[in-house]
Amino acid sequence: LTGQTITLSNFGMMAGLHASLVVAPPQVAILGAGRIEERVVVRDHKPVVARVLPLSLSFDHRAVTGGDATGFLAAVIASLQSDCEKQSNS
């Protein structure tokens, strides 16, 4: 793939949590970020309050497989979590 391939959308600025995103050609995917909220999550088998960023991903199945899209989203999540952990440890 070359040129513009993905759009990033921040609908969280408008208080949105999740969205059904529409891919606009020539893009092959759109990744949206919702509003960060504090939620109870489980860490080390204990409930804790954490900031959670909801992400939505839509993609064109003609250009990207579900496996590739899932791998991309997993990499984005891992990168965000790593950056957050680095900031909290400094």
Secondary structure as UniProt FT lines:
FT   STRAND          6..10
FT   HELIX           11..14
FT   TURN            25..26
FT   STRAND          29..33
FT   STRAND          37..43
FT   TURN            44..45
FT   STRAND          46..52
FT   STRAND          55..59
FT   TURN            61..63
FT   HELIX           66..89
//
